[in-house]
Amino acid sequence: MMQYLWQDPDKIISSLKKYHLKLLILDFDGTLTPIAKAPEKAILSESIKDLLRQLSQKPNYFVAISSGRELGDLKAKVGLTSIIYGANHGFEGEVFGKKYSYPLNNKTLKILQEIRRQLENKLSQFKGVFIEDKGLTLSLHYRLAHSKQIHKIKALAKITLDEFIKDGVIFTISGKMVIDILPKTDWNKGRFADFIVKSVASQNKSRPLIIAIGDDKTDEDTFNNLKNGITIKVGGKNQSNAKYYVKSTKEVIQFLKTLVSC
């Protein structure tokens, strides 16, 4: 059962002080910024950016942003060169200046484009629905659609997506007014988090204490893979693989300030 983070903050601070090396892994949307009506509307405030900068410059501290956004988009939103980036639900990233992209074959990439085409044709009648094409993954957004049409939108999308799911090509994750469409592989945010941990450990000859914070279903893979770390779910105490929870992005910022000061 998850524990409220601020129920015993001294315990967490004590754990932090025991480790020489620390790695902070943060989601972006819904964690560092509130969920926006459209992806391009999300803005990382200068005050939060400054906190991330301060943490990344602390001795023996590493900061990673792990998001469903495309790498170029994520880097543009965050704008820091001193951190690690995990993008597209772990399918691409930049670790210590080296870019990484999961090797999807051309057949899979073409299938993703066919899915996008079919969904656009089927859902073009609805206002406020759009497909975000991130190259290696897709996201079907319906946050701006009329609330009375959402059930029909999801039902029509399901008809198309189920055909490809049945063929074992893709799988989907339902998020906050979005359906993420990902290639069916053994790779995910959790596996990429493992990759980041190993990269930091290899460079520093020591395994770091991991602090992972996220709000969405895709973050559950990260929480599950990092059971020995401090894992924090944003948005209440709903069922999660995380050990702790906070109620909002404001409490995430409060925690970042605590990390900077201790």
C-alpha positions as CSV (number, residue, x, y, z in Angstrom):
1,M,0.0,0.0,0.0
2,M,1.3,3.4,-1.0
3,Q,2.3,5.9,1.7
4,Y,1.7,9.7,1.4
5,L,5.1,11.2,0.7
6,W,4.7,14.0,3.3
7,Q,3.7,11.6,6.1
8,D,7.3,11.0,7.0
9,P,9.6,13.1,4.9
10,D,12.5,12.7,7.3
11,K,12.7,9.0,6.5
12,I,13.2,9.8,2.8
13,I,15.7,12.5,3.5
14,S,17.6,10.0,5.7
15,S,17.6,7.5,2.8
16,L,19.0,10.2,0.5
17,K,21.9,11.0,2.7
18,K,23.0,7.3,2.9
19,Y,23.7,7.2,-0.9
20,H,26.7,8.9,-2.5
21,L,25.1,8.8,-6.0
22,K,21.5,9.7,-6.8
23,L,19.5,9.5,-10.0
24,L,16.2,11.4,-10.3
25,I,13.8,10.1,-13.1
26,L,10.8,12.4,-13.8
27,D,7.9,12.2,-16.2
28,F,7.0,15.4,-17.9
29,D,3.2,15.9,-18.6
30,G,1.2,15.6,-15.4
31,T,4.3,15.5,-13.2
32,L,6.4,18.6,-13.9
33,T,3.5,20.4,-15.7
34,P,-0.3,20.0,-15.4
35,I,-1.9,18.1,-18.3
36,A,-2.6,20.7,-21.0
37,K,-5.5,20.7,-23.4
38,A,-3.1,20.0,-26.3
39,P,0.5,18.7,-26.1
40,E,2.0,22.0,-27.6
41,K,0.2,24.0,-24.8
42,A,2.3,22.4,-22.0
43,I,4.9,24.8,-20.7
44,L,7.7,24.1,-18.2
45,S,8.0,27.1,-15.9
46,E,11.3,28.8,-15.5
47,S,11.2,28.2,-11.7
48,I,10.9,24.4,-12.3
49,K,13.5,24.5,-15.0
50,D,15.8,26.2,-12.5
51,L,15.2,23.5,-9.9
52,L,16.1,20.8,-12.4
53,R,19.2,22.8,-13.4
54,Q,20.3,23.1,-9.8
55,L,19.7,19.4,-9.1
56,S,21.7,18.3,-12.2
57,Q,24.6,20.5,-11.1
58,K,24.7,19.1,-7.6
59,P,27.7,16.7,-7.1
60,N,26.9,13.1,-7.7
61,Y,23.3,13.9,-8.8
62,F,21.8,12.9,-12.2
63,V,18.5,14.1,-13.6
64,A,16.5,12.3,-16.3
65,I,13.2,13.3,-17.9
66,S,11.3,10.2,-19.2
67,S,8.3,11.0,-21.3
68,G,5.9,9.8,-24.0
69,R,6.9,12.9,-26.1
70,E,9.1,12.7,-29.2
71,L,12.7,13.4,-28.3
72,G,13.1,16.7,-30.2
73,D,9.8,18.0,-28.7
74,L,10.8,17.0,-25.2
75,K,14.2,18.6,-25.4
76,A,12.7,21.8,-26.8
77,K,10.2,21.9,-23.9
78,V,12.8,21.3,-21.2
79,G,15.7,23.2,-22.7
80,L,18.5,21.8,-20.5
81,T,21.7,20.2,-21.8
82,S,22.8,18.9,-18.4
83,I,20.2,16.1,-18.1
84,I,19.3,12.7,-19.5
85,Y,16.3,12.4,-21.9
86,G,14.1,9.4,-22.3
87,A,11.4,10.0,-25.0
88,N,8.6,8.2,-26.9
89,H,7.9,5.9,-23.9
90,G,11.5,4.8,-23.8
91,F,11.8,4.1,-27.6
92,E,14.3,6.9,-28.0
93,G,16.5,9.0,-25.8
94,E,19.7,10.9,-25.2
95,V,22.1,9.7,-22.4
96,F,25.3,11.6,-21.7
97,G,25.1,13.3,-25.1
98,K,24.6,10.0,-27.1
99,K,21.3,9.6,-28.9
100,Y,19.5,6.2,-28.7
101,S,16.6,4.9,-30.8
102,Y,15.0,1.5,-30.5
103,P,15.6,-0.4,-33.8
104,L,12.1,-0.8,-35.2
105,N,12.0,-2.5,-38.6
106,N,10.5,-0.8,-41.7
107,K,7.4,-3.1,-41.6
108,T,6.5,-1.9,-38.1
109,L,7.0,1.7,-39.0
110,K,4.8,1.3,-42.1
111,I,2.1,-0.4,-40.0
112,L,2.1,2.6,-37.6
113,Q,1.5,4.9,-40.5
114,E,-1.3,2.7,-41.8
115,I,-2.9,2.9,-38.3
116,R,-2.6,6.6,-38.3
117,R,-4.2,6.8,-41.8
118,Q,-7.1,4.6,-40.8
119,L,-7.8,6.4,-37.5
120,E,-7.7,9.8,-39.2
121,N,-10.2,8.6,-41.9
122,K,-12.5,7.0,-39.3
123,L,-12.4,9.9,-36.8
124,S,-12.3,12.9,-39.1
125,Q,-16.0,13.6,-38.4
126,F,-15.2,14.5,-34.8
127,K,-14.0,17.9,-33.8
128,G,-11.2,18.0,-31.2
129,V,-9.7,14.6,-32.1
130,F,-6.2,14.4,-33.5
131,I,-3.4,11.9,-34.0
132,E,0.0,12.8,-32.7
133,D,2.6,11.1,-34.9
134,K,5.9,10.7,-33.0
135,G,7.6,8.4,-35.6
136,L,8.1,5.4,-33.3
137,T,4.7,5.7,-31.6
138,L,1.3,7.3,-32.0
139,S,-1.0,9.0,-29.6
140,L,-4.8,9.5,-30.2
141,H,-5.9,12.6,-28.3
142,Y,-9.6,13.4,-27.6
143,R,-9.4,15.8,-24.7
144,L,-10.8,18.6,-26.9
145,A,-13.7,16.5,-28.2
146,H,-17.3,17.0,-27.0
147,S,-17.9,14.9,-23.9
148,K,-21.0,13.3,-25.4
149,Q,-18.9,12.0,-28.3
150,I,-16.0,10.5,-26.4
151,H,-17.6,7.0,-26.0
152,K,-18.2,6.8,-29.7
153,I,-14.7,8.0,-30.5
154,K,-13.2,5.4,-28.3
155,A,-15.5,2.7,-29.7
156,L,-14.6,3.5,-33.3
157,A,-10.9,3.7,-32.5
158,K,-11.1,0.3,-30.8
159,I,-12.4,-1.4,-33.9
160,T,-9.4,-0.3,-35.9
161,L,-6.8,-0.8,-33.2
162,D,-8.1,-4.3,-32.2
163,E,-7.3,-5.6,-35.6
164,F,-3.6,-4.7,-35.3
165,I,-3.5,-5.8,-31.6
166,K,-4.9,-9.2,-32.7
167,D,-2.0,-9.5,-35.2
168,G,0.5,-8.8,-32.4
169,V,1.9,-5.7,-34.0
170,I,1.0,-3.1,-31.4
171,F,-0.5,-2.6,-28.0
172,T,-2.3,0.4,-26.5
173,I,-2.3,2.2,-23.2
174,S,-5.2,4.4,-22.2
175,G,-4.1,7.5,-20.5
176,K,-5.7,10.8,-19.5
177,M,-7.9,11.5,-22.5
178,V,-5.4,9.9,-24.8
179,I,-4.7,6.4,-26.2
180,D,-1.0,5.7,-26.7
181,I,-0.3,3.3,-29.6
182,L,3.1,1.5,-29.2
183,P,4.9,-1.2,-31.1
184,K,4.6,-4.7,-29.5
185,T,8.2,-5.3,-28.3
186,D,9.8,-6.2,-25.0
187,W,10.9,-2.5,-24.6
188,N,9.1,0.1,-22.4
189,K,9.7,3.0,-20.1
190,G,10.8,0.6,-17.4
191,R,13.4,-1.1,-19.6
192,F,14.7,2.4,-20.6
193,A,14.9,3.3,-16.9
194,D,17.1,0.2,-16.3
195,F,19.3,1.4,-19.2
196,I,19.7,4.8,-17.6
197,V,20.5,3.3,-14.2
198,K,23.2,1.0,-15.8
199,S,24.7,3.9,-17.7
200,V,25.0,6.1,-14.6
201,A,26.4,3.2,-12.6
202,S,28.9,2.3,-15.3
203,Q,30.2,5.8,-15.6
204,N,30.5,6.3,-11.9
205,K,31.5,2.8,-10.7
206,S,28.6,2.8,-8.3
207,R,24.9,2.1,-8.3
208,P,22.8,5.2,-7.6
209,L,19.8,5.6,-5.4
210,I,16.9,6.0,-7.8
211,I,14.0,8.5,-7.2
212,A,11.3,8.0,-9.9
213,I,8.2,10.2,-10.2
214,G,5.4,9.9,-12.6
215,D,1.6,10.1,-13.0
216,D,0.6,7.9,-15.9
217,K,0.1,4.2,-16.6
218,T,3.3,4.0,-18.6
219,D,5.2,5.0,-15.5
220,E,4.1,1.8,-13.8
221,D,6.7,-0.1,-15.8
222,T,9.4,2.2,-14.3
223,F,8.0,1.8,-10.8
224,N,7.9,-2.0,-11.2
225,N,11.5,-2.2,-12.4
226,L,12.9,0.1,-9.7
227,K,11.5,-1.6,-6.6
228,N,14.6,-0.7,-4.5
229,G,14.3,3.0,-5.3
230,I,12.0,5.8,-4.0
231,T,9.1,5.6,-6.4
232,I,6.3,8.3,-6.3
233,K,3.0,8.3,-8.0
234,V,1.4,11.7,-8.8
235,G,-2.3,12.3,-8.4
236,G,-3.5,10.4,-5.3
237,K,-3.4,7.0,-3.9
238,N,-4.9,5.0,-6.7
239,Q,-3.5,1.5,-7.2
240,S,0.1,1.7,-8.3
241,N,3.5,-0.1,-8.2
242,A,4.9,3.1,-6.5
243,K,5.8,3.2,-2.8
244,Y,4.7,6.7,-2.2
245,Y,2.2,9.2,-3.7
246,V,1.7,12.9,-3.9
247,K,-1.5,14.7,-4.7
248,S,-0.5,17.1,-7.4
249,T,2.3,18.6,-9.5
250,K,2.6,21.3,-6.9
251,E,3.7,18.7,-4.4
252,V,6.2,17.4,-6.9
253,I,7.7,20.9,-7.0
254,Q,7.8,21.0,-3.2
255,F,9.7,17.7,-3.2
256,L,12.2,19.0,-5.8
257,K,12.9,22.0,-3.6
258,T,13.5,19.6,-0.7
259,L,16.0,17.7,-2.8
260,V,17.8,20.9,-3.8
261,S,18.1,21.9,-0.1
262,C,19.2,18.6,1.4
